[in-house]
């Protein structure tokens, strides 16, 4: 089974930067597709940024996703933080696993990490 864990959240001031990390056990992680989502208070979960399976880094506005193969992690850096960036940030990992010689798809979410941006 694949287990996904997010870390790095906390209370930060507006204008600063923050790096969140997503690690996954049970998969090599190197070729998995990773997406970051967030759920602001009293709102629905929304997509923030993503990394294709073959990617090393991607930039979507103020959000940079990068892969750290040494640590088997995919990081999300948020620059120029705004109060509206407040929410729970989730990592979603999708890929293929070899189960007894058969490649089967998987799709797992972490428990999320809270980010609070103060003005």
C-alpha positions in Angstrom: 0.0 0.0 0.0 1.1 3.5 -0.8 1.2 6.0 2.1 1.4 9.7 1.4 2.5 12.2 4.0 2.5 16.0 3.7 4.6 18.2 6.0 5.9 21.8 6.3 2.7 23.6 7.1 2.4 26.3 9.7 1.7 29.9 10.5 3.5 32.3 8.2 3.3 36.0 7.4 1.9 37.4 4.2 4.6 38.1 1.6 6.9 35.3 2.7 7.6 31.9 1.2 6.8 28.4 2.4 7.9 25.0 1.3 5.7 22.0 1.7 6.9 18.4 1.3 5.1 15.3 0.1 6.7 11.9 0.7 5.3 8.5 -0.3 6.2 5.0 0.9 5.4 1.9 -1.1 6.3 3.5 -4.4 9.5 4.6 -6.0 7.9 8.0 -6.5 10.3 8.8 -9.3 7.7 8.4 -12.1 4.5 9.1 -10.2 2.2 11.9 -11.1 1.9 14.3 -8.1 -0.7 17.1 -7.6 -1.1 19.5 -4.8 -4.5 20.7 -3.8 -5.7 22.9 -1.0 -9.0 23.4 0.8 -9.6 26.9 2.2 -11.8 27.2 5.2 -15.4 26.5 4.3 -14.6 26.0 0.7 -14.1 23.1 -1.6 -10.8 21.5 -2.4 -9.1 23.0 -5.4 -6.1 22.1 -7.5 -3.0 24.2 -6.9 -0.1 22.8 -9.0 1.1 19.5 -10.4 4.0 17.5 -11.6 3.8 14.9 -14.4 5.4 11.6 -13.8 8.4 12.5 -16.0 8.8 16.0 -14.6 11.5 17.5 -12.4 9.9 20.8 -11.7 6.9 22.9 -12.8 5.8 26.5 -12.1 2.2 27.7 -11.9 2.2 31.3 -11.0 3.4 31.6 -7.4 3.6 27.9 -6.9 6.6 25.8 -7.8 6.6 22.0 -7.7 9.9 20.2 -7.6 11.0 16.6 -7.2 13.8 15.6 -4.8 14.7 12.1 -5.7 17.3 11.9 -3.0 14.6 12.3 -0.4 11.9 10.6 -2.4 9.9 13.8 -2.0 7.9 16.3 -4.1 8.0 19.8 -2.7 5.6 22.7 -3.2 7.0 26.2 -2.7 4.6 29.0 -2.4 6.0 32.5 -2.9 4.5 35.9 -2.0 2.1 34.3 0.4 -1.3 35.8 0.8 -4.0 35.4 3.4 -6.2 33.7 0.8 -3.5 30.9 0.6 -4.7 29.8 4.0 -6.0 26.2 4.0 -5.2 22.6 4.3 -2.8 21.5 1.6 -3.0 17.9 0.3 -0.8 15.8 -1.9 -2.2 13.4 -4.4 0.0 10.7 -5.9 -1.0 8.6 -8.9 1.0 6.0 -10.6 1.5 2.3 -11.3 2.5 -0.4 -9.0 3.9 -3.9 -9.9 1.7 -6.4 -8.1 2.8 -9.9 -8.8 4.0 -9.0 -12.3 1.0 -6.9 -13.2 1.1 -3.1 -13.3 -1.9 -1.7 -11.5 -2.9 1.9 -11.1 -3.0 3.6 -7.7 -4.3 6.9 -6.5 -3.6 8.0 -2.9 -4.1 11.2 -0.8 -2.3 12.3 2.2 -3.9 13.7 5.4 -3.0 17.2 4.6 -0.9 19.9 6.3 -2.4 23.2 7.5 -1.1 26.5 6.2 -2.2 29.7 7.8 -1.1 33.1 6.4 -1.5 36.1 8.6 -1.8 39.6 7.1 
